[in-house]
């Protein structure tokens, strides 16, 4: 490992640094890491555009085998049963649009409620003065220490007792009002806001409600959007809780629907092209969000990381 | 109405930190925004009480009962906790999980620190950081399915590559020896870029002058890494480790989608065991007791790591 010796740090201003063996090695390592991260995505694409039946004939071809859009048509319900079976699909219908709708309702509702209510709470913890403020905040944060499964078991019973199993209400409620992380994240931001804006608002006669909704929130679109994106991604990717509480066609989210796949094809050859197409479409909303807000998401990871 | 709003707001100014020059007018000491604050925190406090605190207390209660999800829980005292140490499957789950965590965290942390240092020294391009973060954006379920395909015994690309090298193909998810390392590797793939970005954020807080001074004194990059980067990164690394170890210990999705505990019991990780006890075997009380034990293990692990890594102190004066 002594090859990892880079030129001394005294010359960082120079634009063209010498290509020492150490530097070359470092670049190679970095590029390998990027390739490892990206290769599975390329392989998913290549498979999704292949004909399932033909995959075995050219398993290491880098390009799609017998290029077709058939897998996507199968997933999105655009092909007939006969077409699907001919291309190597299982023929079983997957209500993809329904699961997509369920995912949107679940992740969307949780995100809206959580971000809004946590912003209010965070403001109270950061900017209002009241007895017990730090104690209550500490108790909120304490919930971070509890492993999710520990509260998910009793929450399942609670949702069951309320008759909310297999309803969106049961799925959404536990995450709708708060997570300790969201409160913490926004409180950190509100703490750093300039007091002068609020002061001048109060001199103009605005109360805390108006100050919060008309001045503080509009000033905080950046962190609020970032939190909303992170919350949406996390909730979109949830598996265990929706698996416990949403198992009917009308409530099943994409992760739960995809997770069942393995148990459905125990013997026969799986419809890999269809599965990869489904995985791609299921991940698409999150990937699109990421491409739209990449900078913001990347920077927020530093922000949340250095708690 | 307006007047009422005005007084409440002037009290809000009292929230200014010490040293802050509050507006001299109308500031009344001793009064607070209690009423407004209670309204602001009401929704999240409700969520906290109903979906965090109440279930946490109830979780402890269930752990002291026998409950099959259909009838009512019957009080059994500490019976579940007495049974746990005599349950070979508990020890199996614990052992399997520890194997997984050691492999997952070991590789993930070393790779992430390496990548973070490389990013700091070579490039901080958004494109590169974005590429490394991409695996973290897809769900565990999708990551598991994708690797299930890549690692397929017959026509998966990885085994094609092994055949090309002249090595025997491996039934990654179905082999007793390979199943846990494979699941660990899938999650290293998903989390290495994310962890690298966390560490990278920590590295950026280290003053550049330290490296310049060290270089003037003839230090090599390698030496600087061991003597400057790593020691000064310690508090950040401690936080990252506490977070990732805690998360890693609760691995579930990948196992649920790929091996479902098999072959035989070699991948029946702790959380999957809890899930099966609670929802397949209908032993909800026992599952709750297992969850209490998990809670205790994680708390102890976190405390131990904070202690060993002296997470609270920084060497940056």
Interface residues (C-beta under 8 A of the other chain):
Chain A: X1 X2 X4 X5 X6 X7 X8 X9 X10 X22 X23 X26 X27 X29 X30 X33 X34 X36 X37 X38 X40 X41 X43 X44 X47 X55 X56 X59 X60 X117 X118 X120 X121 X123 X124 X125 X126 X127 X128 X129 X130 X131 X133 X136 X139 X140 X143 X145 X146 X147 X148 X149 X150 X151 X152 X153 X154 X155 X157 X158 X160 X173 X174 X175 X176 X177 X178 X183 X195 X198 X199 X201 X202 X203 X205 X206 X207 X208 X209 X210 X211 X212 X233 X236 X237 X238 X239 X240 X243 X244 X255 X258 X259 X261 X262 X263 X272 X275 X276 X279 X282 X283 X286 X287 X290 X294 X295 X297 X298 X301 X302 X303 X305 X306 X307
Chain B: X2 X4 X5 X6 X8 X9 X10 X11 X12 X13 X14 X15 X16 X20 X23 X32 X33 X34 X36 X37 X38 X40 X41 X43 X44 X45 X46 X47 X48 X50 X51 X52 X53 X54 X55 X56 X58 X59 X62 X69 X111 X114 X115 X118 X119 X121 X122 X123 X126 X128 X129 X130 X131 X132 X133 X134 X135 X137 X138 X139 X140 X141 X142 X145 X146 X147 X148 X149 X150 X152 X154 X155 X156 X157 X160 X161 X164 X189 X192 X193 X194 X197 X198 X199 X200 X201 X202 X204 X205 X208 X211 X212 X214 X215 X216 X219 X220 X221 X222 X224 X236 X239 X240 X246 X249 X250 X252 X253 X256 X257 X258 X260 X271 X274 X275 X278 X279 X284 X287 X288 X291 X292 X294 X295 X298 X299 X302
